[in-house]
Amino acid sequence: MTLSEIKKHLGNAETIAFELPDGTLVPSHFHVTEVGRVTKDFIDCGGKRRKEEVANFQLWEENDYDHRLHPEKLVHIIELSEKTLEMGDLPIEVEYQGSTIGKYNLEHNGKNFLLAAKQTACLAKEECGVPVKKEMVDISNMAASNSCTPGGGCC
């Protein structure tokens, strides 16, 4: 999800709820303690230089049970961050404290914002010799659906 997409969802929302990958909700008295622009400049295992940039939201909750962040307030925080940090329409990464700080992608299911698990990956599979998975194709019906048949002159 990008900054423009979250603002669109917030514009139609009466409340904000963040759902963890296991289906539990972040307590409703959470704070958004940071909105930032994070740039990662790195070299992958194949030696290629790469750069990634995300808008980072940090969620935090404590014993402040009377605090509730309303959608219009979060939109204001996002817009101030966009202006101050000169951010474009960046993808969003969310940090939330579990047993350690977790990093999540952000999605929306029509009701809640979903903290979706992030995965690591080798970015240079060919250079590292990691076999690339090939798509499995069912060839049992290929002759019936393909115009190229034995003796048809197309091969």
C-alpha positions as CSV (number, residue, x, y, z in Angstrom):
1,M,0.0,0.0,0.0
2,T,1.2,3.5,-0.8
3,L,0.7,6.8,1.0
4,S,-2.1,7.9,-1.4
5,E,-3.9,4.6,-0.9
6,I,-3.8,4.8,2.9
7,K,-5.2,8.4,2.8
8,K,-8.0,7.2,0.5
9,H,-8.9,4.4,3.0
10,L,-8.7,6.8,5.9
11,G,-10.9,9.3,4.2
12,N,-13.7,6.7,4.2
13,A,-13.1,5.4,7.8
14,E,-14.7,6.3,11.1
15,T,-12.0,4.4,13.1
16,I,-8.6,2.9,12.6
17,A,-7.8,-0.8,13.3
18,F,-4.5,-2.6,12.5
19,E,-4.7,-6.4,12.3
20,L,-1.7,-8.6,12.9
21,P,-1.0,-11.6,10.7
22,D,-2.4,-14.0,13.3
23,G,-5.8,-12.1,13.2
24,T,-5.4,-10.2,16.5
25,L,-5.8,-6.5,16.6
26,V,-3.3,-4.0,17.7
27,P,-4.9,-2.4,20.8
28,S,-7.1,0.5,19.9
29,H,-5.1,2.9,22.1
30,F,-2.0,2.6,19.8
31,H,0.0,5.7,18.8
32,V,1.7,6.3,15.5
33,T,5.0,7.5,17.1
34,E,6.9,8.0,13.8
35,V,6.2,8.6,10.1
36,G,9.4,8.7,8.2
37,R,11.2,8.2,4.9
38,V,13.6,5.3,5.1
39,T,16.2,4.8,2.4
40,K,18.1,1.5,2.1
41,D,21.2,1.7,-0.2
42,F,22.9,-1.7,-0.5
43,I,24.7,-4.2,-2.6
44,D,23.0,-7.6,-3.2
45,C,24.8,-10.9,-3.0
46,G,25.5,-10.7,-6.8
47,G,27.3,-7.3,-6.4
48,K,24.6,-5.2,-7.9
49,R,23.9,-1.9,-6.1
50,R,20.3,-1.4,-5.1
51,K,18.2,1.3,-3.4
52,E,14.9,1.0,-1.8
53,E,12.8,3.7,-0.2
54,V,9.7,3.4,2.0
55,A,7.4,5.5,4.2
56,N,7.8,4.0,7.6
57,F,5.1,4.0,10.2
58,Q,5.9,3.0,13.8
59,L,3.0,1.8,15.9
60,W,3.3,1.8,19.6
61,E,0.9,1.1,22.5
62,E,1.3,1.5,26.2
63,N,-1.0,2.2,29.1
64,D,-2.6,5.3,27.6
65,Y,-6.1,3.7,27.3
66,D,-7.8,7.0,26.7
67,H,-5.9,7.8,23.5
68,R,-7.5,7.0,20.2
69,L,-6.1,8.0,16.9
70,H,-8.8,9.2,14.6
71,P,-8.5,8.8,10.8
72,E,-8.4,12.6,10.1
73,K,-5.6,13.0,12.6
74,L,-3.5,10.3,10.9
75,V,-4.1,11.9,7.5
76,H,-2.8,15.1,8.9
77,I,0.3,13.4,10.2
78,I,0.9,11.7,6.9
79,E,0.4,15.0,4.9
80,L,2.8,16.9,7.3
81,S,5.4,14.1,6.8
82,E,5.0,14.2,3.0
83,K,5.6,17.9,3.0
84,T,8.3,18.1,5.6
85,L,10.3,15.1,4.4
86,E,9.5,15.7,0.7
87,M,8.1,12.2,0.2
88,G,6.5,11.0,-3.0
89,D,3.8,8.3,-3.1
90,L,6.0,5.8,-1.3
91,P,5.1,2.2,-0.4
92,I,4.4,1.8,3.4
93,E,6.3,-0.3,5.8
94,V,5.0,-0.6,9.4
95,E,7.0,-1.3,12.5
96,Y,5.3,-2.8,15.5
97,Q,6.7,-4.2,18.8
98,G,6.2,-7.9,19.4
99,S,8.9,-9.9,21.1
100,T,11.2,-7.8,18.9
101,I,10.4,-5.0,16.4
102,G,8.6,-6.5,13.5
103,K,8.4,-5.0,10.0
104,Y,5.3,-5.5,8.0
105,N,3.8,-4.6,4.6
106,L,0.4,-2.8,4.8
107,E,-2.8,-4.0,3.2
108,H,-6.5,-3.2,3.7
109,N,-9.4,-5.7,3.7
110,G,-12.2,-3.2,3.4
111,K,-12.4,-2.8,7.2
112,N,-9.0,-3.1,8.9
113,F,-5.5,-2.3,7.9
114,L,-3.6,-5.6,7.7
115,L,0.0,-5.9,8.9
116,A,1.2,-8.5,6.3
117,A,4.3,-10.5,6.9
118,K,7.4,-9.5,4.9
119,Q,9.8,-12.1,3.5
120,T,13.5,-12.1,2.7
121,A,14.7,-13.2,-0.8
122,C,17.8,-13.6,-2.8
123,L,17.8,-10.7,-5.2
124,A,20.6,-12.2,-7.4
125,K,19.6,-15.8,-7.9
126,E,21.3,-16.2,-11.2
127,E,24.6,-14.8,-10.0
128,C,24.4,-16.9,-6.8
129,G,23.6,-20.1,-8.6
130,V,20.2,-20.4,-6.9
131,P,17.8,-22.3,-9.2
132,V,14.9,-20.3,-10.3
133,K,11.6,-22.1,-9.9
134,K,10.0,-22.8,-13.2
135,E,6.2,-22.7,-13.8
136,M,4.6,-26.1,-14.0
137,V,2.6,-26.5,-17.2
138,D,0.0,-29.3,-17.7
139,I,0.9,-30.7,-21.1
140,S,-1.8,-33.4,-21.2
141,N,-4.3,-31.2,-23.0
142,M,-1.7,-29.1,-24.9
143,A,-2.4,-30.7,-28.3
144,A,-6.2,-30.1,-28.0
145,S,-5.7,-26.4,-27.1
146,N,-2.7,-25.6,-29.3
147,S,-3.0,-24.9,-33.0
148,C,0.4,-26.6,-33.5
149,T,-0.1,-30.3,-34.0
150,P,2.1,-33.0,-35.4
151,G,2.1,-32.8,-39.2
152,G,0.5,-29.3,-39.0
153,G,3.6,-27.6,-40.5
154,C,4.0,-25.1,-37.6
155,C,7.1,-26.8,-36.0
